[in-house]
Amino acid sequence: RKATATLGAHCGAMFNSARECWHDLDLDDRLRVRIFSWGAGVLFALGWWLFIDAVSQNGFLHDPLPVKAQLVLLPVGATLAFLIMSFMDQSALHADEYTHHNGRMVKYQARALFGFAFLLGLTCIIASSIVLHNVYVNKEGIKGKVPDSNYPGVAICLNTIFVFLSTFGMKAARVSDDFF
């Protein structure tokens, strides 16, 4: 009981990251990496499966409003944010200017790239929520074509949310860049 109370107090602090909370559970690093990686992979695959299922069902049922290219850009943008944040050098976010990669302003450039990727993912979630609400729920449609089903809008929204959440699952899974 004391360990869980300490963990709750530690995780409830204002600026602690999820990674610090999981370090207190005394999990082996490889097990923690495996759990978070599998969870993030399942969320990512589930999001894209929902989207592909909605697009294929929409084409099969001959819905008057097919999923347009504009609506495909939202999951692609969330995936781009996932890739940028996942492949980023973690030590560059906290680098000092004199020893890391022999360059100046590495920390600020890395933080700017991370912020761009975060805002891209968040913008895709907000835009997919707007598309779900305006096009599919309110039945406003696009250029006079009103959709028969709400499922493509829900799938687009869930896709962007799942991909964005899987991004943070992958970030929590990483211990350091030279771990393996």
N, C-alpha and C positions, 0 to 999 in steps of 0.2 A: 504494500500500500504506500509506503513512503517513497518508493521509486516512481510510482505512477503520479503521485502528487508533485514530486520534484520535476518530473517530465512535463506535467501540465503547466506548472509555473514557468518552466524554461520555455516551452513552446508558446505560451501565452504572452510572452514579452513582445513589445511592439515591433521591433525591427529584426527579429530573429528569422532566419530563413528555414525552409523546410528541411534542408540538408542537415542543419544543426540539430533539429528535433530527431531525425532518424539516427544520428550518431549516438544519441543517448540510449537507444534500444539495445545496444550491445550486439548488433548483427554483424556478422562477418562482412567485410567490404564486398567480397565477390557475391555473396548472397543478396546483399542490398542492391548491388548493381544489376543482378539478374532479375530481382523482383520489379524494380522500377523500369528496366528496359522492356521486360515482357509486358508490363502494364501499359507502358507508352505505346508499344507496338500494337497491342490489341486495340487501344483507343484509336490509333491512326488508321489501322486497317478497317475497323468498324465504321469510322467516319467516311472513308472512301467507298466502302461497300454500300453504305446507305445512299450515297450520292449516285453511284453507278446504277444501283437498283432503281432509283427514282427516274433517272434519265431513260433507262431501258423500258421501264413500265410506261412512262410518258409517251415514248415512241410507239409502243405496242398498242396502247389504248387509243391512239390517234387523238390525243388531247388537242383542242384548238390552240393552246398556247404551249408550243414546244419549249424546252429549256434552251434559251438563247446563249450565245457566246458571252454576253455580259454577265450572265449568272454563273458561268463556268469560271470566270476570273476570280470570284470570291474564294472558292476552295483552293485554287492555284496560288493565290496570294497568301492564304494561311499556310500552305505547304512551303512556300518560299520563305516565310518567316520561320517556320520550323527548321528548315535547312540552314538558314543563316545562324540561328541561335544554337543549333546543335553542333555545327562545325567550327564555332568560334573558339579560339584559344582562351581557356579560362584564366590562365595566369596573366594574360594581357589586360584583363579588366582591373587587376590590382597591381599592375606593374609600376616600378619606379622608372623615372625617365632616363636613368643613367646606365642601367644594367640589362634591361630587357630588349632584346633584338637590336641593340646598338642604335636605337632611334629615339627621336624626340616625340613627345605627345602620343606615344603608343596607347597609354591608358585612356586618353580622351578620344582617340579614334575608335578604339574598341568599344568604349561606352556609347559613342555616337552610333556605331553600327548596331549594337545591342538595342539601343533605344529605337532606332529605325525599325528593326525587326519586330520589337514588341508593339510599336504603334501600328505597323502593318497588319499584324495578327489581330490586334484589337479593332482596327478599322474594318477588317473583313467580317468580324463578328457583328459589329454594329450595322454594317451594310446588309449583311444577310438577315438580321432581325428586321430591318426596314423593308427588305424585299419580301420576307415572310408576311409581315403585317400588311403592307400596302398592296402587293400584287396578289397574294394568295388568300389571306384571311378576309380582307375587305372587298375582294373580287374586283379590284380596279383594272387588273390586267395590264398588258403592254400593247399600245397602239390599237386599242379597241378589242383585242382578243382576251377573253376572260377564261381562266383555267377552270377545268371541271373538278380537279382534285387539289387538296392542300398539301399532299404528300411531297411533291418536289420542293416546295418552299421549306417544309419541315426538315427534309433531308439536307438541303443546302445549309440551313442554320445549324443543324446538329453536326454536319461535317466540319464546319469552321470551328465550332466549339470543341469538338473532340480532337481535332488536329492541334488547336491551341493548347489544350490541356496536356496532350501528349508531348508537346514541346517542354513543358515544365517537368513532366515525368522523366524525360531524357536529361534535363539539366540536373535534377536531383540524383540521377543515377551516376553521374560522373563524379569521380573522386578527385582526380587530377589528370592532366594531359599525359603524364608518363606513368600511369598506374599499371598498365599491362605491358 
